[in-house]
């Protein structure tokens, strides 16, 4: 997931750099530096990684709990159905 985000950010930066006309491209020592609008941080800082991991874990836990409750409910219905048939 993180690698796809990094890839998308790199493609966006490269795509916007290619879209500039040749006359607008800086010539000389500043040619390596990108304009301020194009600079984007690709690497997440520690807190961002932590929050992203927490959010993903929370989503997975919620998904797992929903499945668990669904199975529990299905088992409960089946047991009730069997009890009603026995009467």
Long-range contacts (C-beta under 8 A, 24 or more apart in sequence): 1-56, 2-44, 2-52, 6-42, 6-43, 9-40, 9-42, 10-42, 12-40, 13-38, 13-40
